[in-house]
Amino acid sequence: MTPSRALELVLSFYKEARADQCQVADNQDMLLFQWGTYDWGGGEHFELDMSRQFIFGDGDDEDIWQFHVRFRFAPGEGFAKLGSGDRWCKSLGDLPDFTRFIREHPTTAAAASRTDGVASLDYECAG
């Protein structure tokens, strides 16, 4: 699985599948694209992450859940110049601009077809 293919699958998943009890219009079902070099305790890595965030109930911390598709790469190799950042897609109406942003972003170009990253899928409480 390449990052490019994974990103396309997550975009399609958001476009085609609605989560029960989460209203897109109320920002309860959103996408998050994020990138950067981080050390989460296992050494420094460049990370490319696409998350789908679900907010159930009243939106208290325990109601916020994220499904992550994440790729981690060894630092360097041109990733340092990309910095870090994120972008949210808060509605289906935002999806075309969000999709264009991801496809044209330098991070996507740098990692799109690489197969040397460590891929992971996680579903966790983010609150």
SEGUVEX-953408 format. One record per residue: residue number from 1; residue in one letter; x, y, z of N, C-alpha, C in turn. Coordinates in pm, 1 decimal. Layout:
BEGIN
n:NUM res:a n_x:X n_y:Y n_z:Z ca_x:X ca_y:Y ca_z:Z c_x:X c_y:Y c_z:Z
...
END
This chain:
BEGIN
n:1 res:m n_x:84.5 n_y:-117.5 n_z:0.0 ca_x:0.0 ca_y:0.0 ca_z:0.0 c_x:89.2 c_y:124.0 c_z:0.0
n:2 res:t n_x:64.0 n_y:211.2 n_z:-90.8 ca_x:137.9 ca_y:337.7 ca_z:-96.2 c_x:55.2 c_y:447.5 c_z:-27.6
n:3 res:p n_x:120.6 n_y:552.4 n_z:18.3 ca_x:45.1 ca_y:663.6 ca_z:76.4 c_x:-58.6 c_y:721.1 c_z:-20.3
n:4 res:s n_x:-23.4 n_y:731.8 n_z:-145.9 ca_x:-117.3 ca_y:785.5 ca_z:-244.0 c_x:-245.2 c_y:702.8 c_z:-250.1
n:5 res:r n_x:-230.9 n_y:573.0 n_z:-257.1 ca_x:-348.1 ca_y:484.1 ca_z:-263.0 c_x:-427.9 c_y:491.3 c_z:-132.7
n:6 res:a n_x:-361.0 n_y:493.2 n_z:-19.9 ca_x:-429.0 ca_y:501.1 ca_z:109.0 c_x:-508.9 c_y:630.9 c_z:120.7
n:7 res:l n_x:-450.7 n_y:742.8 n_z:78.7 ca_x:-521.3 ca_y:870.9 ca_z:85.2 c_x:-647.3 c_y:867.7 c_z:-1.3
n:8 res:e n_x:-636.9 n_y:810.2 n_z:-119.8 ca_x:-753.5 ca_y:800.0 ca_z:-208.0 c_x:-863.0 c_y:714.1 c_z:-145.6
n:9 res:l n_x:-824.8 n_y:606.7 n_z:-77.6 ca_x:-923.3 ca_y:520.5 ca_z:-12.4 c_x:-994.6 c_y:592.9 c_z:102.2
n:10 res:v n_x:-920.7 n_y:670.1 n_z:180.6 ca_x:-981.9 ca_y:743.8 ca_z:290.7 c_x:-1076.4 c_y:851.0 c_z:236.1
n:11 res:l n_x:-1036.6 n_y:919.9 n_z:130.6 ca_x:-1124.2 ca_y:1021.1 ca_z:69.6 c_x:-1253.5 c_y:956.7 c_z:18.0
n:12 res:s n_x:-1241.2 n_y:842.5 n_z:-44.7 ca_x:-1357.8 ca_y:770.4 ca_z:-95.2 c_x:-1447.7 c_y:723.7 c_z:19.0
n:13 res:f n_x:-1387.1 n_y:672.7 n_z:125.5 ca_x:-1459.4 ca_y:628.7 ca_z:243.9 c_x:-1542.1 c_y:743.6 c_z:301.4
n:14 res:y n_x:-1483.9 n_y:862.2 n_z:309.8 ca_x:-1555.0 ca_y:979.3 ca_z:362.7 c_x:-1669.3 c_y:1020.0 c_z:269.4
n:15 res:k n_x:-1643.0 n_y:1017.4 n_z:140.9 ca_x:-1743.3 ca_y:1059.8 ca_z:43.3 c_x:-1863.8 c_y:965.4 c_z:40.1
n:16 res:e n_x:-1838.6 n_y:836.7 n_z:54.6 ca_x:-1943.0 ca_y:737.2 ca_z:30.3 c_x:-2008.2 c_y:678.6 c_z:154.9
n:17 res:a n_x:-1946.1 n_y:686.1 n_z:270.1 ca_x:-1998.8 ca_y:618.6 ca_z:389.5 c_x:-2022.5 c_y:718.0 c_z:502.6
n:18 res:r n_x:-2142.9 n_y:717.8 n_z:554.7 ca_x:-2176.9 ca_y:803.5 ca_z:667.6 c_x:-2173.3 c_y:722.2 c_z:796.8
n:19 res:a n_x:-2133.5 n_y:786.8 n_z:901.8 ca_x:-2127.4 ca_y:723.3 ca_z:1033.4 c_x:-2260.3 c_y:745.1 c_z:1105.7
n:20 res:d n_x:-2315.2 n_y:638.3 n_z:1162.1 ca_x:-2436.4 ca_y:650.8 ca_z:1241.5 c_x:-2410.5 c_y:745.1 c_z:1358.4
n:21 res:q n_x:-2506.4 n_y:827.7 n_z:1390.1 ca_x:-2502.9 ca_y:918.7 ca_z:1504.1 c_x:-2406.7 c_y:1036.1 c_z:1488.4
n:22 res:c n_x:-2350.4 n_y:1054.7 n_z:1369.9 ca_x:-2260.0 ca_y:1167.4 ca_z:1345.8 c_x:-2312.2 c_y:1247.6 c_z:1226.8
n:23 res:q n_x:-2334.1 n_y:1375.9 n_z:1249.2 ca_x:-2385.3 ca_y:1462.6 ca_z:1144.0 c_x:-2270.6 c_y:1543.0 c_z:1082.5
n:24 res:v n_x:-2252.0 n_y:1528.9 n_z:952.8 ca_x:-2148.2 ca_y:1605.1 ca_z:883.8 c_x:-2174.7 c_y:1755.0 c_z:900.6
n:25 res:a n_x:-2301.0 n_y:1794.7 n_z:891.7 ca_x:-2335.9 ca_y:1937.0 ca_z:901.5 c_x:-2301.2 c_y:1996.2 c_z:1037.8
n:26 res:d n_x:-2290.8 n_y:1913.4 n_z:1139.2 ca_x:-2258.4 ca_y:1961.2 ca_z:1274.0 c_x:-2111.4 c_y:1939.7 c_z:1310.8
n:27 res:n n_x:-2026.6 n_y:1917.6 n_z:1212.0 ca_x:-1883.2 ca_y:1892.7 ca_z:1233.2 c_x:-1857.1 c_y:1771.2 c_z:1321.2
n:28 res:q n_x:-1942.6 n_y:1671.6 n_z:1312.2 ca_x:-1923.1 ca_y:1549.6 ca_z:1389.6 c_x:-1853.6 c_y:1440.9 c_z:1309.2
n:29 res:d n_x:-1833.3 n_y:1464.6 n_z:1181.2 ca_x:-1768.5 ca_y:1368.3 ca_z:1091.9 c_x:-1680.1 c_y:1448.4 c_z:997.4
n:30 res:m n_x:-1549.1 n_y:1450.1 n_z:1026.3 ca_x:-1456.2 ca_y:1533.7 ca_z:950.1 c_x:-1331.2 c_y:1454.1 c_z:913.4
n:31 res:l n_x:-1255.4 n_y:1508.8 n_z:820.0 ca_x:-1125.3 ca_y:1452.1 ca_z:783.0 c_x:-1015.1 c_y:1547.5 c_z:826.8
n:32 res:l n_x:-900.8 n_y:1489.5 n_z:859.5 ca_x:-782.8 ca_y:1567.1 ca_z:897.3 c_x:-662.1 c_y:1510.4 c_z:824.1
n:33 res:f n_x:-592.7 n_y:1595.9 n_z:750.6 ca_x:-466.8 ca_y:1561.2 ca_z:683.8 c_x:-356.9 c_y:1631.8 c_z:761.8
n:34 res:q n_x:-255.6 n_y:1555.2 n_z:807.3 ca_x:-148.0 ca_y:1617.4 ca_z:884.8 c_x:-14.0 c_y:1553.2 c_z:850.2
n:35 res:w n_x:92.0 n_y:1630.6 n_z:868.0 ca_x:225.2 ca_y:1585.5 ca_z:833.6 c_x:327.5 c_y:1656.0 c_z:921.9
n:36 res:g n_x:444.3 n_y:1594.2 n_z:933.4 ca_x:552.3 ca_y:1656.5 ca_z:1008.4 c_x:649.4 c_y:1554.5 c_z:1062.6
n:37 res:t n_x:758.5 n_y:1603.6 n_z:1118.2 ca_x:859.7 ca_y:1518.9 ca_z:1180.4 c_x:838.0 c_y:1523.5 c_z:1330.8
n:38 res:y n_x:819.6 n_y:1404.6 n_z:1389.5 ca_x:786.2 ca_y:1393.8 ca_z:1531.2 c_x:863.9 c_y:1280.4 c_z:1596.4
n:39 res:d n_x:872.9 n_y:1288.9 n_z:1727.7 ca_x:926.8 ca_y:1178.3 ca_z:1807.6 c_x:823.4 c_y:1146.5 c_z:1914.2
n:40 res:w n_x:751.3 n_y:1039.1 n_z:1893.5 ca_x:648.4 ca_y:996.0 ca_z:1988.0 c_x:702.7 c_y:892.9 c_z:2085.3
n:41 res:g n_x:835.2 n_y:894.2 n_z:2104.8 ca_x:897.7 ca_y:802.0 ca_z:2198.6 c_x:972.3 c_y:688.0 c_z:2131.5
n:42 res:g n_x:958.4 n_y:673.7 n_z:2001.6 ca_x:1026.6 ca_y:566.0 ca_z:1929.9 c_x:1132.8 c_y:618.2 c_z:1835.0
n:43 res:g n_x:1176.9 n_y:740.6 n_z:1855.0 ca_x:1273.3 ca_y:801.2 ca_z:1764.8 c_x:1202.6 c_y:892.0 c_z:1665.4
n:44 res:e n_x:1277.2 n_y:980.5 n_z:1607.6 ca_x:1222.1 ca_y:1078.5 ca_z:1515.8 c_x:1185.4 c_y:1014.3 c_z:1382.2
n:45 res:h n_x:1065.6 n_y:1047.8 n_z:1332.7 ca_x:1016.9 ca_y:999.3 ca_z:1203.8 c_x:936.7 c_y:1109.0 c_z:1135.8
n:46 res:f n_x:935.3 n_y:1104.6 n_z:1004.1 ca_x:843.2 ca_y:1189.8 ca_z:930.4 c_x:712.2 c_y:1113.7 c_z:919.9
n:47 res:e n_x:603.7 n_y:1183.7 n_z:947.4 ca_x:472.9 ca_y:1118.7 ca_z:952.1 c_x:375.3 c_y:1187.3 c_z:858.1
n:48 res:l n_x:304.7 n_y:1106.8 n_z:783.1 ca_x:195.5 ca_y:1150.6 ca_z:697.2 c_x:71.5 c_y:1079.3 c_z:748.8
n:49 res:d n_x:-31.8 n_y:1155.5 n_z:784.1 ca_x:-148.4 ca_y:1097.3 ca_z:850.2 c_x:-276.1 c_y:1154.5 c_z:791.1
n:50 res:m n_x:-369.7 n_y:1065.1 n_z:763.9 ca_x:-504.6 ca_y:1105.5 ca_z:726.6 c_x:-596.7 c_y:1043.3 c_z:829.8
n:51 res:s n_x:-675.6 n_y:1126.8 n_z:895.3 ca_x:-765.4 ca_y:1079.8 ca_z:1000.8 c_x:-908.5 c_y:1118.0 c_z:968.9
n:52 res:r n_x:-996.4 n_y:1027.3 n_z:1005.7 ca_x:-1138.9 ca_y:1059.7 ca_z:1002.1 c_x:-1182.7 c_y:1071.3 c_z:1147.3
n:53 res:q n_x:-1237.5 n_y:1186.9 n_z:1180.1 ca_x:-1276.2 ca_y:1212.2 ca_z:1318.4 c_x:-1428.3 c_y:1205.5 c_z:1332.4
n:54 res:f n_x:-1470.4 n_y:1130.2 n_z:1432.9 ca_x:-1611.8 ca_y:1115.6 ca_z:1465.7 c_x:-1636.1 c_y:1173.9 c_z:1604.7
n:55 res:i n_x:-1740.6 n_y:1254.0 n_z:1617.4 ca_x:-1778.0 ca_y:1306.9 ca_z:1747.4 c_x:-1918.8 c_y:1256.4 c_z:1777.9
n:56 res:f n_x:-1927.5 n_y:1173.8 n_z:1880.1 ca_x:-2054.1 ca_y:1116.7 ca_z:1923.5 c_x:-2105.1 c_y:1194.4 c_z:2044.6
n:57 res:g n_x:-2232.4 n_y:1190.3 n_z:2068.2 ca_x:-2287.1 ca_y:1251.8 ca_z:2188.1 c_x:-2268.5 c_y:1402.1 c_z:2191.2
n:58 res:d n_x:-2234.0 n_y:1452.2 n_z:2309.1 ca_x:-2221.6 ca_y:1596.4 ca_z:2331.4 c_x:-2086.2 c_y:1653.9 c_z:2291.1
n:59 res:g n_x:-1995.0 n_y:1570.9 n_z:2247.5 ca_x:-1864.3 ca_y:1619.9 ca_z:2207.6 c_x:-1765.1 c_y:1630.6 c_z:2321.2
n:60 res:d n_x:-1797.7 n_y:1569.0 n_z:2435.4 ca_x:-1700.7 ca_y:1565.0 ca_z:2544.2 c_x:-1579.2 c_y:1484.3 c_z:2498.8
n:61 res:d n_x:-1468.5 n_y:1496.3 n_z:2571.0 ca_x:-1344.5 ca_y:1429.3 ca_z:2530.9 c_x:-1364.2 c_y:1281.8 c_z:2498.0
n:62 res:e n_x:-1442.1 n_y:1211.9 n_z:2579.4 ca_x:-1460.0 ca_y:1068.1 ca_z:2556.4 c_x:-1548.7 c_y:1038.6 c_z:2435.4
n:63 res:d n_x:-1607.9 n_y:1142.3 n_z:2375.6 ca_x:-1693.8 ca_y:1126.3 ca_z:2257.6 c_x:-1619.4 c_y:1146.0 c_z:2126.4
n:64 res:i n_x:-1492.0 n_y:1183.9 n_z:2131.8 ca_x:-1414.8 ca_y:1215.1 ca_z:2011.1 c_x:-1325.7 c_y:1095.8 c_z:1975.9
n:65 res:w n_x:-1350.6 n_y:1038.5 n_z:1859.6 ca_x:-1277.4 ca_y:920.9 ca_z:1812.7 c_x:-1216.6 c_y:949.7 c_z:1676.3
n:66 res:q n_x:-1098.8 n_y:893.5 n_z:1652.1 ca_x:-1031.5 ca_y:910.7 ca_z:1523.4 c_x:-985.3 c_y:777.4 c_z:1468.0
n:67 res:f n_x:-1008.7 n_y:762.4 n_z:1337.8 ca_x:-956.2 ca_y:650.1 ca_z:1261.0 c_x:-838.2 c_y:705.2 c_z:1181.4
n:68 res:h n_x:-717.4 n_y:656.1 n_z:1211.3 ca_x:-594.6 ca_y:705.6 ca_z:1148.0 c_x:-540.9 c_y:607.0 c_z:1044.4
n:69 res:v n_x:-501.0 n_y:660.7 n_z:930.7 ca_x:-417.6 ca_y:588.5 ca_z:834.7 c_x:-287.1 c_y:667.1 c_z:833.4
n:70 res:r n_x:-181.0 n_y:603.9 n_z:882.6 ca_x:-56.1 ca_y:675.8 ca_z:909.0 c_x:61.0 c_y:605.3 c_z:841.5
n:71 res:f n_x:150.3 n_y:685.4 n_z:785.8 ca_x:276.1 ca_y:634.1 ca_z:729.3 c_x:390.2 c_y:706.6 c_z:798.3
n:72 res:r n_x:488.8 n_y:629.2 n_z:843.4 ca_x:607.7 ca_y:687.3 ca_z:906.6 c_x:729.8 c_y:651.2 c_z:822.8
n:73 res:f n_x:815.7 n_y:752.8 n_z:805.2 ca_x:936.9 ca_y:736.9 ca_z:725.4 c_x:1057.3 c_y:781.8 c_z:806.8
n:74 res:a n_x:1173.1 n_y:727.6 n_z:773.7 ca_x:1296.8 ca_y:772.6 ca_z:837.2 c_x:1311.9 c_y:922.2 c_z:812.1
n:75 res:p n_x:1362.7 n_y:995.6 n_z:910.9 ca_x:1378.2 ca_y:1140.0 ca_z:891.9 c_x:1479.3 c_y:1169.9 c_z:781.4
n:76 res:g n_x:1478.9 n_y:1291.0 n_z:735.8 ca_x:1568.4 ca_y:1330.2 ca_z:627.9 c_x:1506.1 c_y:1297.8 c_z:494.5
n:77 res:e n_x:1588.3 n_y:1260.5 n_z:400.3 ca_x:1544.1 ca_y:1222.1 ca_z:266.0 c_x:1445.5 c_y:1323.6 c_z:206.6
n:78 res:g n_x:1470.8 n_y:1452.0 n_z:230.2 ca_x:1388.1 ca_y:1557.0 ca_z:172.6 c_x:1264.2 c_y:1592.3 c_z:252.5
n:79 res:f n_x:1238.7 n_y:1521.6 n_z:361.0 ca_x:1119.1 ca_y:1550.3 ca_z:439.0 c_x:1133.8 c_y:1673.9 c_z:527.3
n:80 res:a n_x:1253.5 n_y:1705.3 n_z:571.5 ca_x:1274.8 ca_y:1817.4 ca_z:663.3 c_x:1224.0 c_y:1949.0 c_z:604.9
n:81 res:k n_x:1240.1 n_y:1968.4 n_z:476.5 ca_x:1197.8 ca_y:2093.6 ca_z:413.7 c_x:1046.0 c_y:2109.1 c_z:407.8
n:82 res:l n_x:970.9 n_y:2001.7 n_z:437.1 ca_x:825.6 ca_y:2005.8 ca_z:429.1 c_x:761.1 c_y:2063.7 c_z:554.1
n:83 res:g n_x:837.9 n_y:2073.5 n_z:662.0 ca_x:783.6 ca_y:2126.7 ca_z:785.7 c_x:673.1 c_y:2039.3 c_z:841.0
n:84 res:s n_x:580.3 n_y:2102.9 n_z:909.5 ca_x:466.7 ca_y:2030.3 ca_z:965.5 c_x:341.9 c_y:2115.7 c_z:950.1
n:85 res:g n_x:228.0 n_y:2050.4 n_z:953.2 ca_x:102.9 ca_y:2123.8 ca_z:942.2 c_x:-15.5 c_y:2030.8 c_z:934.4
n:86 res:d n_x:-130.6 n_y:2091.5 n_z:915.8 ca_x:-252.2 ca_y:2012.4 ca_z:903.8 c_x:-357.6 c_y:2091.0 c_z:827.7
n:87 res:r n_x:-457.1 n_y:2018.5 n_z:783.2 ca_x:-572.6 ca_y:2080.9 ca_z:717.7 c_x:-694.5 c_y:1994.1 c_z:743.9
n:88 res:w n_x:-805.1 n_y:2060.5 n_z:777.7 ca_x:-930.8 ca_y:1992.7 ca_z:806.8 c_x:-1025.7 c_y:2001.3 c_z:688.1
n:89 res:c n_x:-1106.1 n_y:1898.2 n_z:674.6 ca_x:-1220.1 ca_y:1897.2 ca_z:583.6 c_x:-1342.4 c_y:1880.1 c_z:673.7
n:90 res:k n_x:-1423.3 n_y:1984.6 n_z:684.0 ca_x:-1533.0 ca_y:1983.4 ca_z:779.9 c_x:-1668.5 c_y:1945.6 c_z:721.7
n:91 res:s n_x:-1674.5 n_y:1927.9 n_z:589.1 ca_x:-1802.8 ca_y:1893.0 ca_z:528.2 c_x:-1781.5 c_y:1831.3 c_z:391.2
n:92 res:l n_x:-1885.3 n_y:1769.1 n_z:340.8 ca_x:-1878.9 ca_y:1714.0 ca_z:205.5 c_x:-1860.4 c_y:1825.6 c_z:102.8
n:93 res:g n_x:-1913.2 n_y:1943.1 n_z:132.5 ca_x:-1894.1 ca_y:2057.7 ca_z:43.5 c_x:-1749.1 c_y:2101.3 c_z:34.3
n:94 res:d n_x:-1672.4 n_y:2078.5 n_z:141.0 ca_x:-1529.2 ca_y:2112.6 ca_z:142.9 c_x:-1443.4 c_y:2007.7 c_z:72.7
n:95 res:l n_x:-1501.0 n_y:1889.6 n_z:47.5 ca_x:-1421.5 ca_y:1776.8 ca_z:-0.8 c_x:-1347.6 c_y:1803.8 c_z:-132.2
n:96 res:p n_x:-1407.5 n_y:1867.7 n_z:-234.0 ca_x:-1330.0 ca_y:1891.5 ca_z:-357.5 c_x:-1204.3 c_y:1975.4 c_z:-335.6
n:97 res:d n_x:-1214.0 n_y:2085.1 n_z:-258.8 ca_x:-1096.4 ca_y:2168.5 ca_z:-231.6 c_x:-995.4 c_y:2094.6 c_z:-144.4
n:98 res:f n_x:-1044.6 n_y:2019.8 n_z:-46.8 ca_x:-958.0 ca_y:1941.1 ca_z:40.7 c_x:-882.1 c_y:1835.7 c_z:-40.6
n:99 res:t n_x:-952.2 n_y:1767.7 n_z:-129.6 ca_x:-890.2 ca_y:1666.3 ca_z:-214.8 c_x:-782.3 c_y:1728.6 c_z:-303.1
n:100 res:r n_x:-812.5 n_y:1842.2 n_z:-361.5 ca_x:-714.2 ca_y:1911.8 ca_z:-445.7 c_x:-592.0 c_y:1952.3 c_z:-363.0
n:101 res:f n_x:-615.3 n_y:2003.9 n_z:-242.3 ca_x:-505.0 ca_y:2042.5 ca_z:-153.9 c_x:-412.2 c_y:1923.8 c_z:-128.3
n:102 res:i n_x:-470.1 n_y:1809.1 n_z:-94.6 ca_x:-389.5 ca_y:1690.2 ca_z:-65.4 c_x:-312.9 c_y:1644.1 c_z:-188.3
n:103 res:r n_x:-379.6 n_y:1635.2 n_z:-300.3 ca_x:-314.5 ca_y:1585.8 ca_z:-422.8 c_x:-201.4 c_y:1676.4 c_z:-468.7
n:104 res:e n_x:-212.5 n_y:1806.9 n_z:-441.1 ca_x:-111.2 ca_y:1903.3 ca_z:-485.7 c_x:-7.5 c_y:1935.9 c_z:-378.6
n:105 res:h n_x:-25.5 n_y:1884.3 n_z:-258.7 ca_x:63.9 ca_y:1920.4 ca_z:-148.9 c_x:202.1 c_y:1856.5 c_z:-167.4
n:106 res:p n_x:310.4 n_y:1928.8 n_z:-137.5 ca_x:446.1 ca_y:1874.0 ca_z:-151.1 c_x:469.0 c_y:1746.3 c_z:-69.4
n:107 res:t n_x:401.4 n_y:1733.2 n_z:44.0 ca_x:416.5 ca_y:1612.5 ca_z:125.8 c_x:365.7 c_y:1490.4 c_z:50.0
n:108 res:t n_x:251.3 n_y:1504.9 n_z:-14.7 ca_x:195.4 ca_y:1394.5 ca_z:-91.6 c_x:289.3 c_y:1358.4 c_z:-205.7
n:109 res:a n_x:342.5 n_y:1458.4 n_z:-273.1 ca_x:435.5 ca_y:1431.8 ca_z:-382.9 c_x:560.8 c_y:1360.0 c_z:-333.4
n:110 res:a n_x:611.2 n_y:1399.4 n_z:-216.7 ca_x:733.6 ca_y:1339.0 ca_z:-163.2 c_x:713.9 c_y:1194.4 c_z:-119.6
n:111 res:a n_x:593.5 n_y:1160.8 n_z:-74.3 ca_x:571.1 ca_y:1028.1 ca_z:-16.9 c_x:480.7 c_y:938.3 c_z:-100.9
n:112 res:a n_x:414.3 n_y:992.2 n_z:-201.1 ca_x:305.4 ca_y:925.1 ca_z:-271.8 c_x:330.5 c_y:779.6 c_z:-308.8
n:113 res:s n_x:439.7 n_y:752.5 n_z:-374.3 ca_x:461.8 ca_y:616.4 ca_z:-425.5 c_x:567.0 c_y:539.0 c_z:-346.8
n:114 res:r n_x:608.1 n_y:592.2 n_z:-233.9 ca_x:711.0 ca_y:524.3 ca_z:-153.7 c_x:654.9 c_y:399.8 c_z:-87.5
n:115 res:t n_x:738.8 n_y:299.2 n_z:-80.9 ca_x:699.6 ca_y:173.2 ca_z:-16.9 c_x:787.4 c_y:141.7 c_z:104.2
n:116 res:d n_x:873.9 n_y:235.1 n_z:142.1 ca_x:965.7 ca_y:209.9 ca_z:253.5 c_x:913.3 c_y:263.0 c_z:387.3
n:117 res:g n_x:793.8 n_y:315.8 n_z:389.9 ca_x:737.0 ca_y:365.4 ca_z:514.3 c_x:669.7 c_y:253.7 c_z:592.9
n:118 res:v n_x:648.4 n_y:280.1 n_z:719.4 ca_x:575.5 ca_y:187.3 ca_z:805.1 c_x:431.3 c_y:237.8 c_z:812.3
n:119 res:a n_x:339.0 n_y:156.3 n_z:764.3 ca_x:198.6 ca_y:194.0 ca_z:762.4 c_x:128.7 c_y:140.0 c_z:886.3
n:120 res:s n_x:30.5 n_y:215.8 n_z:935.5 ca_x:-49.3 ca_y:167.6 ca_z:1048.0 c_x:-191.2 c_y:220.5 c_z:1036.6
n:121 res:l n_x:-282.8 n_y:144.4 n_z:1091.8 ca_x:-423.1 ca_y:182.7 ca_z:1104.0 c_x:-457.0 c_y:181.5 c_z:1252.1
n:122 res:d n_x:-519.6 n_y:286.4 n_z:1300.1 ca_x:-556.6 ca_y:294.6 ca_z:1440.1 c_x:-694.9 c_y:356.8 c_z:1452.5
n:123 res:y n_x:-770.7 n_y:309.8 n_z:1548.2 ca_x:-898.7 ca_y:371.6 ca_z:1584.4 c_x:-892.3 c_y:393.4 c_z:1734.2
n:124 res:e n_x:-897.4 n_y:521.0 n_z:1774.7 ca_x:-874.8 ca_y:549.5 ca_z:1915.9 c_x:-955.2 c_y:670.4 c_z:1961.3
n:125 res:c n_x:-975.7 n_y:675.9 n_z:2091.8 ca_x:-1036.4 ca_y:792.9 ca_z:2151.9 c_x:-932.8 c_y:905.0 c_z:2149.2
n:126 res:a n_x:-969.0 n_y:1018.2 n_z:2090.3 ca_x:-874.5 ca_y:1128.4 ca_z:2074.9 c_x:-895.9 c_y:1237.4 c_z:2178.8
n:127 res:g n_x:-995.0 n_y:1220.0 n_z:2262.6 ca_x:-1027.5 ca_y:1321.7 ca_z:2361.4 c_x:-944.9 c_y:1308.0 c_z:2487.2
END
